[in-house]
């Protein structure tokens, strides 16, 4: 059973990025943190998806304005096997960290 940091990325601009995939046969309970390292606002998105390009119904938040040098977290998330945690940012300078445990 993995625990702690499950995935992390420095997001590329305007690109869906898979930050973590729940392993086959596992259930994950996790938190996701997105940090804007810029001094200006950036729009961010977060999804629990079945594929690398989330459908409209899979986004947890969409074009959330994350102010400069700020963080947004979603906690207590649960996903089953093969689900992908996908993040997006409108500009570079955004970090994403997925942390939790697999069972």
C-alpha positions in Angstrom: 0.0 0.0 0.0 1.5 3.3 -1.1 1.1 6.3 1.0 2.4 9.9 1.1 3.1 11.7 -2.1 1.4 9.8 -4.9 2.2 12.3 -7.7 3.6 15.7 -8.5 4.1 17.9 -11.5 5.1 21.4 -12.7 2.2 22.0 -15.1 2.8 23.0 -18.8 0.6 25.8 -20.0 -2.8 24.9 -21.6 -2.1 21.1 -21.4 -4.1 18.5 -19.5 -1.6 16.7 -17.3 -2.1 13.3 -15.7 -0.7 13.7 -12.2 -1.6 10.3 -10.7 -3.3 7.1 -11.8 -5.0 4.8 -9.3 -3.3 1.4 -9.7 -5.3 -1.6 -10.8 -7.2 -3.3 -7.9 -6.7 -0.3 -5.6 -8.8 2.5 -4.1 -7.1 5.8 -3.4 -8.1 8.4 -0.7 -6.1 11.6 -1.4 -5.8 15.3 -1.4 -4.7 17.5 -4.3 -2.8 20.8 -3.9 -2.4 23.3 -6.8 0.1 26.2 -6.2 0.4 29.2 -8.4 4.1 30.3 -8.1 3.4 33.4 -10.4 2.7 36.9 -9.1 -0.4 37.1 -11.4 -3.6 35.0 -11.4 -3.8 31.7 -13.4 -6.9 29.7 -14.3 -6.7 26.1 -13.2 -8.8 22.9 -13.6 -8.9 19.6 -11.8 -10.6 16.3 -12.7 -11.0 12.7 -11.6 -11.2 11.2 -15.1 -11.4 7.9 -17.0 -9.0 9.2 -19.7 -6.3 11.8 -20.1 -8.9 14.2 -21.7 -11.7 14.6 -19.1 -15.3 14.8 -20.1 -17.4 17.7 -19.0 -18.9 15.7 -16.1 -15.5 14.8 -14.7 -14.2 18.2 -13.7 -14.1 19.0 -10.0 -13.5 22.6 -10.8 -13.0 24.4 -14.2 -11.2 27.7 -14.8 -10.9 28.5 -11.1 -9.0 31.7 -10.8 -6.0 31.0 -8.6 -4.4 34.3 -7.5 -0.7 34.8 -7.7 1.4 33.0 -5.0 -1.6 31.2 -3.6 -2.7 27.6 -3.2 -6.0 25.7 -3.6 -6.6 22.3 -2.1 -9.2 19.7 -2.4 -9.2 17.2 0.4 -10.9 13.9 1.2 -11.1 12.8 -2.5 -11.7 9.1 -3.3 -11.1 7.3 -6.7 -11.2 3.7 -7.7 -8.8 1.7 -9.9 -7.6 3.2 -13.2 -9.0 6.7 -12.5 -6.7 9.5 -13.5 -6.1 12.8 -11.6 -5.8 15.4 -14.3 -4.8 19.0 -13.8 -4.6 22.0 -16.2 -3.3 25.6 -15.9 -3.6 28.5 -18.3 0.0 29.4 -17.8 3.3 27.9 -16.6 4.4 28.3 -13.0 1.7 26.0 -11.4 2.7 23.0 -9.2 0.3 20.1 -8.4 0.8 17.6 -5.7 -1.4 14.5 -5.0 -0.9 13.0 -1.6 -2.8 10.3 0.3 -2.9 6.5 0.4 -3.9 3.5 -1.7 -5.8 0.6 -0.2 
